Amino acid sequence: MSATATYTVSGMTCGHCVASVKEEVSEISGVTEVEVDLESGRLVVVSSDPVDPATVRAAVDEAGYTVTSEA
Ligand SMILES: [Cu+2]
């Protein structure tokens, strides 16, 4: 079983930002796949078990950006 969660991240302006977010979110335990779309700010997190949204927020924060919505 795997879980997929979608978030919107604000503040990313280039491929480097995308890489930073991917790196931090990938470090969360159980995360198997991270997709980031620069233009829309869409962040998709695939994990073996559901990840606490607060953990994802913290990781995005750590990268220097902000989660503006969770869906
Ligand atoms: Cu950048």
N, CA, C, O and the ligand as a Tripos MOL2 file, in Angstrom:
@<TRIPOS>MOLECULE
protein
  285   283    72     0     0
PROTEIN
NO_CHARGES

@<TRIPOS>ATOM
      1 N           0.8360   -1.1970    0.0000 N.3       1 MET1
      2 CA          0.0000    0.0000    0.0000 C.3       1 MET1
      3 C           0.8720    1.2480    0.0000 C.2       1 MET1
      4 O           1.9370    1.2890    0.6160 O.2       1 MET1
      5 N           0.3890    2.2630   -0.7070 N.am      2 SER2
      6 CA          1.1000    3.5290   -0.6370 C.3       2 SER2
      7 C           0.0950    4.6630   -0.5400 C.2       2 SER2
      8 O          -1.0700    4.5210   -0.9120 O.2       2 SER2
      9 N           0.5670    5.7810   -0.0360 N.am      3 ALA3
     10 CA         -0.2780    6.9520    0.1480 C.3       3 ALA3
     11 C           0.2580    8.0910   -0.7030 C.2       3 ALA3
     12 O           1.4700    8.2640   -0.8400 O.2       3 ALA3
     13 N          -0.6510    8.8590   -1.2700 N.am      4 THR4
     14 CA         -0.2500   10.0140   -2.0680 C.3       4 THR4
     15 C          -0.9110   11.2540   -1.4940 C.2       4 THR4
     16 O          -2.1160   11.2580   -1.2400 O.2       4 THR4
     17 N          -0.1330   12.3050   -1.2880 N.am      5 ALA5
     18 CA         -0.6840   13.5580   -0.7810 C.3       5 ALA5
     19 C          -0.1880   14.7020   -1.6590 C.2       5 ALA5
     20 O           0.9490   14.6970   -2.1290 O.2       5 ALA5
     21 N          -1.0550   15.6700   -1.8670 N.am      6 THR6
     22 CA         -0.7030   16.8060   -2.7220 C.3       6 THR6
     23 C          -0.7350   18.1000   -1.9120 C.2       6 THR6
     24 O          -1.6510   18.3310   -1.1220 O.2       6 THR6
     25 N           0.2640   18.9250   -2.1180 N.am      7 TYR7
     26 CA          0.3730   20.1980   -1.4140 C.3       7 TYR7
     27 C           0.6720   21.2990   -2.4210 C.2       7 TYR7
     28 O           1.0840   21.0280   -3.5490 O.2       7 TYR7
     29 N           0.4630   22.5290   -2.0090 N.am      8 THR8
     30 CA          0.9080   23.6600   -2.8190 C.3       8 THR8
     31 C           1.9740   24.4110   -2.0240 C.2       8 THR8
     32 O           1.7970   24.7380   -0.8500 O.2       8 THR8
     33 N           3.0870   24.6700   -2.7090 N.am      9 VAL9
     34 CA          4.2250   25.3250   -2.0660 C.3       9 VAL9
     35 C           4.4290   26.6940   -2.7170 C.2       9 VAL9
     36 O           4.4230   26.8140   -3.9420 O.2       9 VAL9
     37 N           4.6080   27.7190   -1.8930 N.am     10 SER10
     38 CA          4.8850   29.0390   -2.4530 C.3      10 SER10
     39 C           6.3380   29.4200   -2.2180 C.2      10 SER10
     40 O           6.9680   28.9620   -1.2650 O.2      10 SER10
     41 N           6.8570   30.2620   -3.0970 N.am     11 GLY11
     42 CA          8.1980   30.7950   -2.9280 C.3      11 GLY11
     43 C           9.2450   30.1940   -3.8350 C.2      11 GLY11
     44 O          10.3730   30.6860   -3.8800 O.2      11 GLY11
     45 N           8.8990   29.1210   -4.5750 N.am     12 MET12
     46 CA          9.8920   28.5050   -5.4580 C.3      12 MET12
     47 C           9.9860   29.3070   -6.7600 C.2      12 MET12
     48 O           8.9710   29.6510   -7.3660 O.2      12 MET12
     49 N          11.2040   29.5930   -7.1720 N.am     13 THR13
     50 CA         11.3750   30.4160   -8.3760 C.3      13 THR13
     51 C          12.2080   29.7580   -9.4720 C.2      13 THR13
     52 O          12.2040   30.2300  -10.6090 O.2      13 THR13
     53 N          12.9170   28.6830   -9.1570 N.am     14 CYS14
     54 CA         13.7520   28.0730  -10.1930 C.3      14 CYS14
     55 C          14.0010   26.6040   -9.8840 C.2      14 CYS14
     56 O          13.5280   26.0760   -8.8770 O.2      14 CYS14
     57 N          14.7510   25.9560  -10.7640 N.am     15 GLY15
     58 CA         15.0200   24.5400  -10.6120 C.3      15 GLY15
     59 C          15.7730   24.2090   -9.3350 C.2      15 GLY15
     60 O          15.6630   23.1030   -8.8050 O.2      15 GLY15
     61 N          16.5350   25.1730   -8.8460 N.am     16 HIS16
     62 CA         17.2690   24.9470   -7.6070 C.3      16 HIS16
     63 C          16.3070   24.8420   -6.4320 C.2      16 HIS16
     64 O          16.4930   24.0160   -5.5390 O.2      16 HIS16
     65 N          15.2870   25.6770   -6.4380 N.am     17 CYS17
     66 CA         14.2630   25.6370   -5.3920 C.3      17 CYS17
     67 C          13.5780   24.2770   -5.4030 C.2      17 CYS17
     68 O          13.3640   23.6630   -4.3580 O.2      17 CYS17
     69 N          13.2400   23.8220   -6.6000 N.am     18 VAL18
     70 CA         12.5810   22.5240   -6.7630 C.3      18 VAL18
     71 C          13.4540   21.4230   -6.1740 C.2      18 VAL18
     72 O          12.9680   20.5470   -5.4580 O.2      18 VAL18
     73 N          14.7540   21.4770   -6.4830 N.am     19 ALA19
     74 CA         15.6910   20.4700   -5.9880 C.3      19 ALA19
     75 C          15.7840   20.4990   -4.4660 C.2      19 ALA19
     76 O          15.8710   19.4500   -3.8290 O.2      19 ALA19
     77 N          15.7650   21.7080   -3.8760 N.am     20 SER20
     78 CA         15.8490   21.8270   -2.4170 C.3      20 SER20
     79 C          14.6370   21.2050   -1.7450 C.2      20 SER20
     80 O          14.7650   20.4760   -0.7610 O.2      20 SER20
     81 N          13.4490   21.4990   -2.2900 N.am     21 VAL21
     82 CA         12.2170   20.9470   -1.7160 C.3      21 VAL21
     83 C          12.2200   19.4280   -1.8460 C.2      21 VAL21
     84 O          11.8870   18.7070   -0.9050 O.2      21 VAL21
     85 N          12.6030   18.9600   -3.0260 N.am     22 LYS22
     86 CA         12.6420   17.5090   -3.2650 C.3      22 LYS22
     87 C          13.5680   16.8240   -2.2770 C.2      22 LYS22
     88 O          13.2410   15.7740   -1.7230 O.2      22 LYS22
     89 N          14.7290   17.4330   -2.0630 N.am     23 GLU23
     90 CA         15.7340   16.8450   -1.1840 C.3      23 GLU23
     91 C          15.2060   16.7380    0.2480 C.2      23 GLU23
     92 O          15.2990   15.6830    0.8740 O.2      23 GLU23
     93 N          14.6520   17.8400    0.7590 N.am     24 GLU24
     94 CA         14.1680   17.8330    2.1530 C.3      24 GLU24
     95 C          12.9980   16.8640    2.3380 C.2      24 GLU24
     96 O          12.9530   16.1080    3.3080 O.2      24 GLU24
     97 N          12.0550   16.8990    1.3970 N.am     25 VAL25
     98 CA         10.8640   16.0560    1.5490 C.3      25 VAL25
     99 C          11.2290   14.5730    1.3770 C.2      25 VAL25
    100 O          10.6310   13.7030    2.0100 O.2      25 VAL25
    101 N          12.2120   14.3000    0.5170 N.am     26 SER26
    102 CA         12.6540   12.9240    0.3050 C.3      26 SER26
    103 C          13.2420   12.3060    1.5620 C.2      26 SER26
    104 O          13.2530   11.0860    1.7260 O.2      26 SER26
    105 N          13.7370   13.1770    2.4580 N.am     27 GLU27
    106 CA         14.3740   12.6790    3.6870 C.3      27 GLU27
    107 C          13.3710   12.2150    4.7390 C.2      27 GLU27
    108 O          13.7460   11.5720    5.7200 O.2      27 GLU27
    109 N          12.0840   12.5460    4.5320 N.am     28 ILE28
    110 CA         11.0650   12.1130    5.4950 C.3      28 ILE28
    111 C          10.9450   10.5890    5.4340 C.2      28 ILE28
    112 O          10.8910    9.9930    4.3580 O.2      28 ILE28
    113 N          10.9060    9.9870    6.6070 N.am     29 SER29
    114 CA         10.8270    8.5350    6.7060 C.3      29 SER29
    115 C           9.5730    8.0040    6.0000 C.2      29 SER29
    116 O           8.4670    8.4840    6.2480 O.2      29 SER29
    117 N           9.7490    7.0250    5.1310 N.am     30 GLY30
    118 CA          8.6220    6.3910    4.4490 C.3      30 GLY30
    119 C           8.2970    6.9830    3.0870 C.2      30 GLY30
    120 O           7.5240    6.4060    2.3230 O.2      30 GLY30
    121 N           8.8880    8.1380    2.7810 N.am     31 VAL31
    122 CA          8.6150    8.7760    1.4880 C.3      31 VAL31
    123 C           9.3780    8.0480    0.3810 C.2      31 VAL31
    124 O          10.5890    7.8450    0.4730 O.2      31 VAL31
    125 N           8.6440    7.6600   -0.6680 N.am     32 THR32
    126 CA          9.2530    6.8950   -1.7520 C.3      32 THR32
    127 C           9.3870    7.6990   -3.0350 C.2      32 THR32
    128 O          10.2160    7.3810   -3.8870 O.2      32 THR32
    129 N           8.5690    8.7470   -3.1750 N.am     33 GLU33
    130 CA          8.6000    9.5220   -4.4060 C.3      33 GLU33
    131 C           8.1510   10.9540   -4.1320 C.2      33 GLU33
    132 O           7.1970   11.1820   -3.3890 O.2      33 GLU33
    133 N           8.8420   11.9100   -4.7330 N.am     34 VAL34
    134 CA          8.4760   13.3210   -4.5660 C.3      34 VAL34
    135 C           8.4460   13.9700   -5.9450 C.2      34 VAL34
    136 O           9.4080   13.8870   -6.7090 O.2      34 VAL34
    137 N           7.3340   14.6130   -6.2450 N.am     35 GLU35
    138 CA          7.2450   15.3420   -7.5070 C.3      35 GLU35
    139 C           6.9550   16.7980   -7.2020 C.2      35 GLU35
    140 O           6.1060   17.1080   -6.3670 O.2      35 GLU35
    141 N           7.6630   17.6930   -7.8820 N.am     36 VAL36
    142 CA          7.4440   19.1220   -7.6760 C.3      36 VAL36
    143 C           7.2620   19.7850   -9.0310 C.2      36 VAL36
    144 O           8.0730   19.5980   -9.9390 O.2      36 VAL36
    145 N           6.1970   20.5580   -9.1620 N.am     37 ASP37
    146 CA          5.9960   21.3460  -10.3720 C.3      37 ASP37
    147 C           6.2460   22.8060  -10.0450 C.2      37 ASP37
    148 O           5.5150   23.4160   -9.2660 O.2      37 ASP37
    149 N           7.2870   23.3560  -10.6470 N.am     38 LEU38
    150 CA          7.7100   24.7190  -10.3400 C.3      38 LEU38
    151 C           6.6150   25.7420  -10.6370 C.2      38 LEU38
    152 O           6.3230   26.6000   -9.8030 O.2      38 LEU38
    153 N           6.0180   25.6550  -11.8060 N.am     39 GLU39
    154 CA          5.0490   26.6560  -12.2420 C.3      39 GLU39
    155 C           3.8410   26.7590  -11.3150 C.2      39 GLU39
    156 O           3.4370   27.8550  -10.9270 O.2      39 GLU39
    157 N           3.2710   25.6120  -10.9640 N.am     40 SER40
    158 CA          2.0560   25.6240  -10.1370 C.3      40 SER40
    159 C           2.3680   25.5500   -8.6510 C.2      40 SER40
    160 O           1.4980   25.8280   -7.8260 O.2      40 SER40
    161 N           3.5940   25.1790   -8.2940 N.am     41 GLY41
    162 CA          3.9520   25.0000   -6.9000 C.3      41 GLY41
    163 C           3.4290   23.6960   -6.3340 C.2      41 GLY41
    164 O           3.4590   23.4800   -5.1230 O.2      41 GLY41
    165 N           2.9530   22.8360   -7.2030 N.am     42 ARG42
    166 CA          2.3630   21.5790   -6.7750 C.3      42 ARG42
    167 C           3.4360   20.6050   -6.2880 C.2      42 ARG42
    168 O           4.4370   20.3610   -6.9620 O.2      42 ARG42
    169 N           3.1980   20.0650   -5.1120 N.am     43 LEU43
    170 CA          4.1070   19.0820   -4.5150 C.3      43 LEU43
    171 C           3.3270   17.7960   -4.2800 C.2      43 LEU43
    172 O           2.3160   17.7970   -3.5770 O.2      43 LEU43
    173 N           3.7920   16.7120   -4.8620 N.am     44 VAL44
    174 CA          3.1440   15.4210   -4.6690 C.3      44 VAL44
    175 C           4.0970   14.5200   -3.8970 C.2      44 VAL44
    176 O           5.2470   14.3220   -4.2880 O.2      44 VAL44
    177 N           3.5940   13.9800   -2.7980 N.am     45 VAL45
    178 CA          4.4100   13.1270   -1.9410 C.3      45 VAL45
    179 C           3.8110   11.7170   -1.9120 C.2      45 VAL45
    180 O           2.6700   11.5240   -1.4930 O.2      45 VAL45
    181 N           4.5880   10.7550   -2.3560 N.am     46 VAL46
    182 CA          4.1590    9.3650   -2.3080 C.3      46 VAL46
    183 C           4.9580    8.6820   -1.2070 C.2      46 VAL46
    184 O           6.1800    8.8140   -1.1310 O.2      46 VAL46
    185 N           4.2390    7.9430   -0.3460 N.am     47 SER47
    186 CA          4.9110    7.3050    0.7820 C.3      47 SER47
    187 C           4.3110    5.9420    1.0500 C.2      47 SER47
    188 O           3.1960    5.6420    0.6220 O.2      47 SER47
    189 N           5.0600    5.1220    1.7600 N.am     48 SER48
    190 CA          4.5990    3.7680    2.0560 C.3      48 SER48
    191 C           3.4580    3.7920    3.0670 C.2      48 SER48
    192 O           2.5750    2.9340    3.0280 O.2      48 SER48
    193 N           3.4720    4.7690    3.9700 N.am     49 ASP49
    194 CA          2.3870    5.0080    4.9180 C.3      49 ASP49
    195 C           2.0700    6.4930    4.8710 C.2      49 ASP49
    196 O           2.9360    7.2930    4.5160 O.2      49 ASP49
    197 N           0.8380    6.8850    5.2240 N.am     50 PRO50
    198 CA          0.5150    8.3070    5.1960 C.3      50 PRO50
    199 C           1.4820    9.1150    6.0720 C.2      50 PRO50
    200 O           1.8000    8.7150    7.1930 O.2      50 PRO50
    201 N           1.9400   10.2450    5.5490 N.am     51 VAL51
    202 CA          2.8640   11.1130    6.2870 C.3      51 VAL51
    203 C           2.0580   12.2590    6.9030 C.2      51 VAL51
    204 O           1.1970   12.8440    6.2460 O.2      51 VAL51
    205 N           2.3400   12.5710    8.1560 N.am     52 ASP52
    206 CA          1.6940   13.6900    8.8370 C.3      52 ASP52
    207 C           1.9620   14.9820    8.0470 C.2      52 ASP52
    208 O           3.1180   15.3250    7.8040 O.2      52 ASP52
    209 N           0.9030   15.6970    7.6470 N.am     53 PRO53
    210 CA          1.1080   16.9330    6.8910 C.3      53 PRO53
    211 C           2.0310   17.9150    7.6090 C.2      53 PRO53
    212 O           2.7380   18.6890    6.9640 O.2      53 PRO53
    213 N           2.0280   17.8840    8.9410 N.am     54 ALA54
    214 CA          2.9010   18.7940    9.7080 C.3      54 ALA54
    215 C           4.3720   18.4840    9.4300 C.2      54 ALA54
    216 O           5.2160   19.3810    9.4310 O.2      54 ALA54
    217 N           4.6680   17.2100    9.1940 N.am     55 THR55
    218 CA          6.0390   16.8010    8.8950 C.3      55 THR55
    219 C           6.4650   17.3270    7.5270 C.2      55 THR55
    220 O           7.6000   17.7620    7.3350 O.2      55 THR55
    221 N           5.5240   17.2760    6.5790 N.am     56 VAL56
    222 CA          5.8230   17.7860    5.2360 C.3      56 VAL56
    223 C           6.0080   19.3020    5.2850 C.2      56 VAL56
    224 O           6.9200   19.8490    4.6640 O.2      56 VAL56
    225 N           5.1200   19.9760    6.0400 N.am     57 ARG57
    226 CA          5.2450   21.4340    6.2190 C.3      57 ARG57
    227 C           6.6160   21.7930    6.7800 C.2      57 ARG57
    228 O           7.2620   22.7330    6.3190 O.2      57 ARG57
    229 N           7.0480   21.0320    7.7810 N.am     58 ALA58
    230 CA          8.3290   21.3080    8.4350 C.3      58 ALA58
    231 C           9.4870   21.1140    7.4570 C.2      58 ALA58
    232 O          10.4460   21.8870    7.4650 O.2      58 ALA58
    233 N           9.3980   20.0830    6.6150 N.am     59 ALA59
    234 CA         10.4640   19.8080    5.6520 C.3      59 ALA59
    235 C          10.5320   20.9160    4.5980 C.2      59 ALA59
    236 O          11.6170   21.3460    4.2070 O.2      59 ALA59
    237 N           9.3620   21.3690    4.1470 N.am     60 VAL60
    238 CA          9.3180   22.4470    3.1520 C.3      60 VAL60
    239 C           9.8670   23.7440    3.7680 C.2      60 VAL60
    240 O          10.6030   24.4970    3.1290 O.2      60 VAL60
    241 N           9.4870   23.9750    5.0210 N.am     61 ASP61
    242 CA         10.0090   25.1140    5.7890 C.3      61 ASP61
    243 C          11.5260   25.0750    5.8510 C.2      61 ASP61
    244 O          12.2080   26.0780    5.6420 O.2      61 ASP61
    245 N          12.0310   23.8780    6.1480 N.am     62 GLU62
    246 CA         13.4690   23.6430    6.2740 C.3      62 GLU62
    247 C          14.1860   24.0070    4.9640 C.2      62 GLU62
    248 O          15.3010   24.5290    4.9750 O.2      62 GLU62
    249 N          13.5190   23.7200    3.8420 N.am     63 ALA63
    250 CA         14.0950   24.0390    2.5290 C.3      63 ALA63
    251 C          14.0250   25.5370    2.2460 C.2      63 ALA63
    252 O          14.7150   26.0410    1.3600 O.2      63 ALA63
    253 N          13.1820   26.2490    3.0100 N.am     64 GLY64
    254 CA         13.0900   27.6970    2.8450 C.3      64 GLY64
    255 C          11.8260   28.1720    2.1490 C.2      64 GLY64
    256 O          11.7450   29.3220    1.7160 O.2      64 GLY64
    257 N          10.8280   27.2780    2.0400 N.am     65 TYR65
    258 CA          9.5910   27.6310    1.3420 C.3      65 TYR65
    259 C           8.3990   27.3570    2.2530 C.2      65 TYR65
    260 O           8.5590   26.8930    3.3810 O.2      65 TYR65
    261 N           7.1950   27.6530    1.7420 N.am     66 THR66
    262 CA          6.0110   27.5510    2.5790 C.3      66 THR66
    263 C           4.9150   26.7360    1.9060 C.2      66 THR66
    264 O           4.6130   26.9320    0.7290 O.2      66 THR66
    265 N           4.3260   25.8230    2.6670 N.am     67 VAL67
    266 CA          3.1480   25.0930    2.1790 C.3      67 VAL67
    267 C           1.9420   26.0010    2.3680 C.2      67 VAL67
    268 O           1.6520   26.4220    3.4880 O.2      67 VAL67
    269 N           1.2370   26.3040    1.2820 N.am     68 THR68
    270 CA          0.0770   27.1910    1.3760 C.3      68 THR68
    271 C          -1.2330   26.4260    1.3860 C.2      68 THR68
    272 O          -2.2460   26.9370    1.8640 O.2      68 THR68
    273 N          -1.2250   25.2100    0.8640 N.am     69 SER69
    274 CA         -2.4360   24.4050    0.9850 C.3      69 SER69
    275 C          -2.1390   22.9270    0.9090 C.2      69 SER69
    276 O          -1.1320   22.4930    0.3490 O.2      69 SER69
    277 N          -3.0530   22.1660    1.4940 N.am     70 GLU70
    278 CA         -2.9320   20.7070    1.5150 C.3      70 GLU70
    279 C          -4.2030   20.1480    0.9130 C.2      70 GLU70
    280 O          -5.3010   20.6060    1.2290 O.2      70 GLU70
    281 N          -4.0580   19.1680    0.0550 N.am     71 ALA71
    282 CA         -5.2520   18.5630   -0.5400 C.3      71 ALA71
    283 C          -5.1070   17.0550   -0.5790 C.2      71 ALA71
    284 O          -6.0100   16.3600   -1.0450 O.2      71 ALA71
    285 CU         15.4040   28.7510   -6.9670 Cu       72 CU72
@<TRIPOS>BOND
     1     1     2 1
     2     2     3 1
     3     3     4 2
     4     3     5 am
     5     5     6 1
     6     6     7 1
     7     7     8 2
     8     7     9 am
     9     9    10 1
    10    10    11 1
    11    11    12 2
    12    11    13 am
    13    13    14 1
    14    14    15 1
    15    15    16 2
    16    15    17 am
    17    17    18 1
    18    18    19 1
    19    19    20 2
    20    19    21 am
    21    21    22 1
    22    22    23 1
    23    23    24 2
    24    23    25 am
    25    25    26 1
    26    26    27 1
    27    27    28 2
    28    27    29 am
    29    29    30 1
    30    30    31 1
    31    31    32 2
    32    31    33 am
    33    33    34 1
    34    34    35 1
    35    35    36 2
    36    35    37 am
    37    37    38 1
    38    38    39 1
    39    39    40 2
    40    39    41 am
    41    41    42 1
    42    42    43 1
    43    43    44 2
    44    43    45 am
    45    45    46 1
    46    46    47 1
    47    47    48 2
    48    47    49 am
    49    49    50 1
    50    50    51 1
    51    51    52 2
    52    51    53 am
    53    53    54 1
    54    54    55 1
    55    55    56 2
    56    55    57 am
    57    57    58 1
    58    58    59 1
    59    59    60 2
    60    59    61 am
    61    61    62 1
    62    62    63 1
    63    63    64 2
    64    63    65 am
    65    65    66 1
    66    66    67 1
    67    67    68 2
    68    67    69 am
    69    69    70 1
    70    70    71 1
    71    71    72 2
    72    71    73 am
    73    73    74 1
    74    74    75 1
    75    75    76 2
    76    75    77 am
    77    77    78 1
    78    78    79 1
    79    79    80 2
    80    79    81 am
    81    81    82 1
    82    82    83 1
    83    83    84 2
    84    83    85 am
    85    85    86 1
    86    86    87 1
    87    87    88 2
    88    87    89 am
    89    89    90 1
    90    90    91 1
    91    91    92 2
    92    91    93 am
    93    93    94 1
    94    94    95 1
    95    95    96 2
    96    95    97 am
    97    97    98 1
    98    98    99 1
    99    99   100 2
   100    99   101 am
   101   101   102 1
   102   102   103 1
   103   103   104 2
   104   103   105 am
   105   105   106 1
   106   106   107 1
   107   107   108 2
   108   107   109 am
   109   109   110 1
   110   110   111 1
   111   111   112 2
   112   111   113 am
   113   113   114 1
   114   114   115 1
   115   115   116 2
   116   115   117 am
   117   117   118 1
   118   118   119 1
   119   119   120 2
   120   119   121 am
   121   121   122 1
   122   122   123 1
   123   123   124 2
   124   123   125 am
   125   125   126 1
   126   126   127 1
   127   127   128 2
   128   127   129 am
   129   129   130 1
   130   130   131 1
   131   131   132 2
   132   131   133 am
   133   133   134 1
   134   134   135 1
   135   135   136 2
   136   135   137 am
   137   137   138 1
   138   138   139 1
   139   139   140 2
   140   139   141 am
   141   141   142 1
   142   142   143 1
   143   143   144 2
   144   143   145 am
   145   145   146 1
   146   146   147 1
   147   147   148 2
   148   147   149 am
   149   149   150 1
   150   150   151 1
   151   151   152 2
   152   151   153 am
   153   153   154 1
   154   154   155 1
   155   155   156 2
   156   155   157 am
   157   157   158 1
   158   158   159 1
   159   159   160 2
   160   159   161 am
   161   161   162 1
   162   162   163 1
   163   163   164 2
   164   163   165 am
   165   165   166 1
   166   166   167 1
   167   167   168 2
   168   167   169 am
   169   169   170 1
   170   170   171 1
   171   171   172 2
   172   171   173 am
   173   173   174 1
   174   174   175 1
   175   175   176 2
   176   175   177 am
   177   177   178 1
   178   178   179 1
   179   179   180 2
   180   179   181 am
   181   181   182 1
   182   182   183 1
   183   183   184 2
   184   183   185 am
   185   185   186 1
   186   186   187 1
   187   187   188 2
   188   187   189 am
   189   189   190 1
   190   190   191 1
   191   191   192 2
   192   191   193 am
   193   193   194 1
   194   194   195 1
   195   195   196 2
   196   195   197 am
   197   197   198 1
   198   198   199 1
   199   199   200 2
   200   199   201 am
   201   201   202 1
   202   202   203 1
   203   203   204 2
   204   203   205 am
   205   205   206 1
   206   206   207 1
   207   207   208 2
   208   207   209 am
   209   209   210 1
   210   210   211 1
   211   211   212 2
   212   211   213 am
   213   213   214 1
   214   214   215 1
   215   215   216 2
   216   215   217 am
   217   217   218 1
   218   218   219 1
   219   219   220 2
   220   219   221 am
   221   221   222 1
   222   222   223 1
   223   223   224 2
   224   223   225 am
   225   225   226 1
   226   226   227 1
   227   227   228 2
   228   227   229 am
   229   229   230 1
   230   230   231 1
   231   231   232 2
   232   231   233 am
   233   233   234 1
   234   234   235 1
   235   235   236 2
   236   235   237 am
   237   237   238 1
   238   238   239 1
   239   239   240 2
   240   239   241 am
   241   241   242 1
   242   242   243 1
   243   243   244 2
   244   243   245 am
   245   245   246 1
   246   246   247 1
   247   247   248 2
   248   247   249 am
   249   249   250 1
   250   250   251 1
   251   251   252 2
   252   251   253 am
   253   253   254 1
   254   254   255 1
   255   255   256 2
   256   255   257 am
   257   257   258 1
   258   258   259 1
   259   259   260 2
   260   259   261 am
   261   261   262 1
   262   262   263 1
   263   263   264 2
   264   263   265 am
   265   265   266 1
   266   266   267 1
   267   267   268 2
   268   267   269 am
   269   269   270 1
   270   270   271 1
   271   271   272 2
   272   271   273 am
   273   273   274 1
   274   274   275 1
   275   275   276 2
   276   275   277 am
   277   277   278 1
   278   278   279 1
   279   279   280 2
   280   279   281 am
   281   281   282 1
   282   282   283 1
   283   283   284 2
@<TRIPOS>SUBSTRUCTURE
     1 MET1         2 RESIDUE 1 A MET
     2 SER2         6 RESIDUE 1 A SER
     3 ALA3        10 RESIDUE 1 A ALA
     4 THR4        14 RESIDUE 1 A THR
     5 ALA5        18 RESIDUE 1 A ALA
     6 THR6        22 RESIDUE 1 A THR
     7 TYR7        26 RESIDUE 1 A TYR
     8 THR8        30 RESIDUE 1 A THR
     9 VAL9        34 RESIDUE 1 A VAL
    10 SER10       38 RESIDUE 1 A SER
    11 GLY11       42 RESIDUE 1 A GLY
    12 MET12       46 RESIDUE 1 A MET
    13 THR13       50 RESIDUE 1 A THR
    14 CYS14       54 RESIDUE 1 A CYS
    15 GLY15       58 RESIDUE 1 A GLY
    16 HIS16       62 RESIDUE 1 A HIS
    17 CYS17       66 RESIDUE 1 A CYS
    18 VAL18       70 RESIDUE 1 A VAL
    19 ALA19       74 RESIDUE 1 A ALA
    20 SER20       78 RESIDUE 1 A SER
    21 VAL21       82 RESIDUE 1 A VAL
    22 LYS22       86 RESIDUE 1 A LYS
    23 GLU23       90 RESIDUE 1 A GLU
    24 GLU24       94 RESIDUE 1 A GLU
    25 VAL25       98 RESIDUE 1 A VAL
    26 SER26      102 RESIDUE 1 A SER
    27 GLU27      106 RESIDUE 1 A GLU
    28 ILE28      110 RESIDUE 1 A ILE
    29 SER29      114 RESIDUE 1 A SER
    30 GLY30      118 RESIDUE 1 A GLY
    31 VAL31      122 RESIDUE 1 A VAL
    32 THR32      126 RESIDUE 1 A THR
    33 GLU33      130 RESIDUE 1 A GLU
    34 VAL34      134 RESIDUE 1 A VAL
    35 GLU35      138 RESIDUE 1 A GLU
    36 VAL36      142 RESIDUE 1 A VAL
    37 ASP37      146 RESIDUE 1 A ASP
    38 LEU38      150 RESIDUE 1 A LEU
    39 GLU39      154 RESIDUE 1 A GLU
    40 SER40      158 RESIDUE 1 A SER
    41 GLY41      162 RESIDUE 1 A GLY
    42 ARG42      166 RESIDUE 1 A ARG
    43 LEU43      170 RESIDUE 1 A LEU
    44 VAL44      174 RESIDUE 1 A VAL
    45 VAL45      178 RESIDUE 1 A VAL
    46 VAL46      182 RESIDUE 1 A VAL
    47 SER47      186 RESIDUE 1 A SER
    48 SER48      190 RESIDUE 1 A SER
    49 ASP49      194 RESIDUE 1 A ASP
    50 PRO50      198 RESIDUE 1 A PRO
    51 VAL51      202 RESIDUE 1 A VAL
    52 ASP52      206 RESIDUE 1 A ASP
    53 PRO53      210 RESIDUE 1 A PRO
    54 ALA54      214 RESIDUE 1 A ALA
    55 THR55      218 RESIDUE 1 A THR
    56 VAL56      222 RESIDUE 1 A VAL
    57 ARG57      226 RESIDUE 1 A ARG
    58 ALA58      230 RESIDUE 1 A ALA
    59 ALA59      234 RESIDUE 1 A ALA
    60 VAL60      238 RESIDUE 1 A VAL
    61 ASP61      242 RESIDUE 1 A ASP
    62 GLU62      246 RESIDUE 1 A GLU
    63 ALA63      250 RESIDUE 1 A ALA
    64 GLY64      254 RESIDUE 1 A GLY
    65 TYR65      258 RESIDUE 1 A TYR
    66 THR66      262 RESIDUE 1 A THR
    67 VAL67      266 RESIDUE 1 A VAL
    68 THR68      270 RESIDUE 1 A THR
    69 SER69      274 RESIDUE 1 A SER
    70 GLU70      278 RESIDUE 1 A GLU
    71 ALA71      282 RESIDUE 1 A ALA
    72 CU72       285 GROUP 0 **** ****
